[in-house]
Amino acid sequence: MDFFSQTDNLVLAALMIIAGTALFMPTLSTLISGKGLSPTDATIWINRRKAAVIDFRSEEEFKLGHLPNAKNLALENLTADLKSLKLDQKLPVVVIGRGPAHSQKAANELRNLGFAEVGVLDGGIGAWQTSGLPLIK
């Protein structure tokens, strides 16, 4: 009896391949698009690794509530605004944007400017609030 000649075994093999692919997809997504951070991970980066927090939302949204010590920058003026902040490019950066695509664009720009480790806050400010973490208004 050959293992692959039985229909039940083929179904089980297909299920194992599908399950393995599903488990690997988040890792592949992170490798392609950059590091996604949960609010807990972002807190660890900020407190233990001295990560800078850059909020790329509009000034109005920023004033409604932002992470402690976050800096509000416009993506359009990123290079000029970063010079005034004098951030250490060796330290990690947590990015918050208007949405996933905006956040990823900002993270990619920071990487292109030489920042070694850039993470995007998954779920943005909404996820931060839902986790019960403090916002500055």
PEGIKA-V872649 format. One record per pair of residues at least 12 apart in sequence whose C-alpha atoms are under 6 Angstrom apart, sorted by the first residue. I is the first residue (numbers start at 0). GAP is how many residues later the second one is. D is the distance in whole Angstrom. If there is no record, write none. Layout:
I;GAP;D / I;GAP;D
//
This chain:
34;84;5 / 35;83;6 / 35;84;5 / 35;86;6 / 36;83;6 / 36;84;5 / 36;85;5 / 37;84;6 / 38;89;6 / 50;40;6 / 50;41;5 / 50;42;5 / 51;41;5 / 52;17;5 / 52;40;6 / 52;41;5 / 53;16;6 / 53;17;5 / 53;18;6 / 53;41;5 / 54;16;6 / 54;17;5 / 54;41;5 / 55;16;6 / 55;17;5 / 55;18;6 / 55;40;6 / 55;41;5 / 56;40;5 / 56;41;5 / 62;74;6 / 63;73;6 / 64;70;5 / 64;71;5 / 64;72;5 / 65;69;5 / 65;70;5 / 66;68;5 / 67;68;6 / 88;26;5 / 89;26;6 / 91;25;5 / 91;26;6 / 92;25;5 / 93;25;5 / 93;26;6 / 94;25;5 / 95;25;6 / 95;28;6
//
